[in-house]
Amino acid sequence: MFRHQGKNRTFIHNLRLATLLSFVAGIVNVTGVLSVQTLTTNVTGHFAYFAEEIMKQDYSAAVTFFVFTIFFLLGAFTSNFLAELISKKHPNLSHVIPISLEMIVLISVGIFGIASDLSGSEGKWIAFAMLFAMGIQNSLVTKISQSTVRTTHLTGLFTDLGIELSQLFFYKKTEEKKKLKTSIYLRLSIIIFFFVGCITGGFLYNLLEMKTLFVAATFLLFALLYDYLRLQFHVIKRKTFHHKTILDK
């Protein structure tokens, strides 16, 4: 899911990455909306609000919306910086630290949010942290999939989906149509799992409130464990095959 990059990466790798992490993003998104009334998985709307507050001369509110975008940017920067740094010595582990950091941020926000005044300044810091976490995730996923997958917002996905659906009427070659349908399936999967994550997160928030973020962190932990166990399985499989080859000789 995470380890395969470049030519070694397949559609299945991207599909697993897309469905799981878009589900997580959906949970985080709805938790941010219900808890601090803030979109925490993208920054498009925040730029519009920033401009609106400037026009209203409410500069304090404008600065808040601008800082929202900065924290998302910092998350993306931190994610790629750590991944590049680690990949120098341990390329197979370049995803572990960014994902672990995202988990730590989400768990910390969940703990801090339980006893916080979500309508005050503490709520803003919670939004900052959640945007930082989603910046980490979006940057990592974009890098691993070579910009094929993005899991934290849907604007670009719906644009690409609309383009590709229209291309179905014009692409006639079998290979072209197969590639196009694969891409459409991937984008639909991201959209559906983001939506499912939002619905699931909404129901969970009624029961757990800010502790809903613990569920999102658990799915990230599952993703890391799944990737690690698959790696160990392939290592054992190769060793067994190598040992068998030697015995056969």
C-alpha positions as CSV (number, residue, x, y, z in Angstrom):
1,M,0.0,0.0,0.0
2,F,2.7,2.5,1.0
3,R,6.0,0.8,0.1
4,H,5.5,0.3,-3.6
5,Q,6.5,3.4,-5.6
6,G,7.3,4.2,-9.2
7,K,7.1,1.3,-11.7
8,N,6.4,-1.2,-8.9
9,R,3.2,0.5,-8.0
10,T,-0.1,-1.0,-9.4
11,F,-3.7,0.0,-9.5
12,I,-4.5,-2.3,-6.6
13,H,-1.8,-0.5,-4.4
14,N,-3.4,2.8,-5.3
15,L,-6.9,1.5,-4.7
16,R,-6.1,0.2,-1.2
17,L,-4.3,3.5,-0.3
18,A,-7.2,5.6,-1.7
19,T,-10.1,3.8,0.0
20,L,-8.6,3.5,3.4
21,L,-7.2,7.0,3.7
22,S,-10.2,8.8,2.0
23,F,-12.3,7.0,4.7
24,V,-10.0,8.5,7.4
25,A,-10.2,11.9,5.8
26,G,-14.0,11.7,5.8
27,I,-14.0,10.9,9.5
28,V,-11.7,13.8,10.2
29,N,-13.6,16.2,8.0
30,V,-17.0,15.7,9.6
31,T,-15.4,15.7,13.1
32,G,-14.0,19.1,12.4
33,V,-17.3,20.4,11.1
34,L,-19.3,19.1,14.0
35,S,-16.8,20.1,16.7
36,V,-15.3,23.4,15.7
37,Q,-17.5,24.2,12.6
38,T,-14.4,24.2,10.4
39,L,-13.5,22.3,7.2
40,T,-10.3,20.5,8.2
41,T,-9.4,18.5,5.1
42,N,-9.0,21.3,2.5
43,V,-8.2,25.0,2.2
44,T,-10.3,26.2,-0.8
45,G,-13.2,27.5,1.3
46,H,-10.8,29.2,3.8
47,F,-9.4,31.4,1.1
48,A,-12.9,32.6,0.2
49,Y,-13.7,33.3,3.8
50,F,-10.3,35.1,4.2
51,A,-11.2,37.4,1.3
52,E,-14.7,38.0,2.7
53,E,-13.3,39.0,6.1
54,I,-10.8,41.4,4.5
55,M,-13.7,43.0,2.6
56,K,-15.6,43.3,6.0
57,Q,-12.5,44.7,7.6
58,D,-12.6,42.0,10.3
59,Y,-8.9,41.4,10.2
60,S,-8.8,39.2,13.2
61,A,-11.1,36.7,11.5
62,A,-9.2,37.1,8.3
63,V,-5.9,36.2,9.9
64,T,-7.5,33.0,11.4
65,F,-8.6,31.8,8.0
66,F,-5.2,32.6,6.6
67,V,-3.5,30.6,9.4
68,F,-5.8,27.6,8.5
69,T,-4.2,27.5,5.1
70,I,-0.7,27.9,6.6
71,F,-1.1,24.9,8.9
72,F,-2.3,22.7,6.0
73,L,0.8,23.9,4.1
74,L,3.1,23.1,7.1
75,G,1.6,19.6,7.3
76,A,2.4,19.0,3.6
77,F,5.9,20.4,4.0
78,T,6.6,18.4,7.1
79,S,5.3,15.2,5.6
80,N,7.5,15.4,2.5
81,F,10.5,16.7,4.4
82,L,10.4,13.7,6.7
83,A,9.8,11.3,3.9
84,E,12.7,12.6,1.9
85,L,15.0,12.6,4.9
86,I,14.2,9.0,5.9
87,S,14.3,7.7,2.4
88,K,18.1,8.5,2.2
89,K,18.8,5.5,4.5
90,H,15.6,3.6,4.8
91,P,13.5,4.0,1.6
92,N,11.0,1.3,2.6
93,L,10.2,3.2,5.8
94,S,9.8,6.7,4.4
95,H,6.0,6.6,5.0
96,V,6.1,5.4,8.6
97,I,7.2,8.6,10.3
98,P,4.7,10.9,8.5
99,I,1.8,8.5,9.1
100,S,2.9,8.0,12.8
101,L,3.0,11.8,13.2
102,E,-0.5,12.1,11.8
103,M,-1.7,9.5,14.2
104,I,-0.1,11.3,17.1
105,V,-1.7,14.6,16.1
106,L,-5.2,13.1,15.8
107,I,-4.9,11.3,19.1
108,S,-3.6,14.4,20.8
109,V,-6.4,16.5,19.4
110,G,-8.9,13.9,20.5
111,I,-7.5,14.0,24.1
112,F,-7.2,17.7,24.2
113,G,-10.6,18.3,22.7
114,I,-12.4,16.3,25.4
115,A,-11.8,19.0,28.0
116,S,-11.6,22.0,25.7
117,D,-13.9,24.9,25.0
118,L,-14.5,24.1,21.4
119,S,-16.2,27.4,20.7
120,G,-13.3,29.5,22.0
121,S,-9.6,30.0,21.1
122,E,-9.0,26.3,22.0
123,G,-11.3,25.3,19.1
124,K,-9.1,27.3,16.7
125,W,-6.0,25.4,17.8
126,I,-7.9,22.1,17.3
127,A,-8.7,23.2,13.8
128,F,-5.1,24.2,13.2
129,A,-3.9,20.7,14.3
130,M,-6.5,18.8,12.2
131,L,-5.5,20.8,9.1
132,F,-1.9,20.1,9.8
133,A,-2.7,16.3,10.0
134,M,-4.6,16.4,6.8
135,G,-1.8,18.3,5.1
136,I,0.5,15.4,6.2
137,Q,-1.8,12.8,4.7
138,N,-2.5,14.5,1.4
139,S,1.2,15.2,0.8
140,L,2.2,11.6,1.6
141,V,-0.5,10.1,-0.5
142,T,0.2,12.4,-3.5
143,K,3.9,11.6,-3.4
144,I,3.5,7.8,-3.0
145,S,0.9,7.6,-5.8
146,Q,2.7,10.0,-8.1
147,S,-0.3,12.4,-7.9
148,T,-2.7,9.7,-8.9
149,V,-4.5,9.7,-5.5
150,R,-5.6,12.5,-3.3
151,T,-7.8,11.7,-0.3
152,T,-8.6,14.9,1.6
153,H,-10.8,16.9,-0.8
154,L,-13.1,16.2,-3.7
155,T,-13.1,19.3,-5.9
156,G,-10.3,18.0,-8.2
157,L,-11.7,14.5,-8.1
158,F,-15.1,15.6,-9.4
159,T,-13.4,17.7,-12.1
160,D,-11.2,14.8,-13.3
161,L,-14.2,12.4,-13.0
162,G,-16.3,14.7,-15.2
163,I,-13.6,14.9,-17.8
164,E,-13.0,11.1,-17.9
165,L,-16.7,10.3,-18.1
166,S,-17.0,12.5,-21.1
167,Q,-14.0,10.8,-22.7
168,L,-15.8,7.5,-22.7
169,F,-17.8,8.8,-25.6
170,F,-14.7,9.4,-27.7
171,Y,-12.1,6.8,-26.7
172,K,-12.6,3.8,-29.0
173,K,-9.5,1.7,-28.6
174,T,-9.8,-1.2,-26.2
175,E,-6.6,-0.4,-24.3
176,E,-7.6,3.3,-23.9
177,K,-11.1,2.5,-22.7
178,K,-9.7,0.0,-20.2
179,K,-7.2,2.5,-18.8
180,L,-10.0,5.2,-18.6
181,K,-12.4,2.9,-16.8
182,T,-9.8,2.0,-14.3
183,S,-9.1,5.6,-13.5
184,I,-12.9,6.3,-13.2
185,Y,-13.2,3.4,-10.8
186,L,-10.4,4.7,-8.7
187,R,-11.9,8.2,-8.5
188,L,-15.3,6.8,-7.7
189,S,-13.8,4.7,-4.9
190,I,-12.2,7.7,-3.3
191,I,-15.4,9.7,-3.5
192,I,-17.5,6.9,-2.1
193,F,-15.2,6.1,0.8
194,F,-14.8,9.7,1.7
195,F,-18.6,9.9,1.9
196,V,-18.8,6.7,3.9
197,G,-16.2,8.1,6.2
198,C,-18.2,11.3,6.7
199,I,-21.4,9.4,7.5
200,T,-19.6,7.0,9.8
201,G,-17.8,9.9,11.5
202,G,-21.1,11.7,12.0
203,F,-22.7,8.7,13.8
204,L,-19.6,8.1,15.9
205,Y,-19.4,11.8,16.9
206,N,-22.8,11.5,18.5
207,L,-21.4,8.8,20.7
208,L,-17.8,9.7,21.1
209,E,-17.5,13.4,20.3
210,M,-13.8,14.3,19.9
211,K,-12.8,10.7,20.7
212,T,-14.0,10.0,17.1
213,L,-10.5,10.9,16.0
214,F,-9.2,7.9,17.9
215,V,-11.1,5.8,15.4
216,A,-9.4,7.6,12.5
217,A,-6.0,7.0,14.1
218,T,-6.8,3.3,14.6
219,F,-7.4,2.9,10.8
220,L,-4.1,4.6,10.2
221,L,-2.4,2.1,12.6
222,F,-4.2,-0.7,10.7
223,A,-2.7,0.6,7.4
224,L,0.8,0.6,8.8
225,L,0.4,-2.9,10.3
226,Y,-1.1,-4.3,7.1
227,D,1.8,-2.9,5.1
228,Y,4.3,-4.3,7.6
229,L,2.7,-7.8,7.7
230,R,2.6,-8.0,3.9
231,L,6.3,-7.1,3.8
232,Q,7.2,-9.8,6.3
233,F,5.1,-12.3,4.4
234,H,6.9,-11.6,1.1
235,V,10.3,-11.7,2.9
236,I,9.5,-15.1,4.4
237,K,8.1,-16.3,1.1
238,R,11.3,-15.3,-0.7
239,K,13.5,-16.9,1.9
240,T,11.5,-20.1,1.7
241,F,11.7,-20.2,-2.1
242,H,15.5,-19.5,-2.0
243,H,16.0,-22.2,0.5
244,K,14.0,-24.7,-1.5
245,T,15.9,-23.8,-4.7
246,I,19.2,-24.5,-2.9
247,L,17.9,-27.9,-1.7
248,D,16.7,-28.9,-5.1
249,K,20.2,-28.3,-6.5
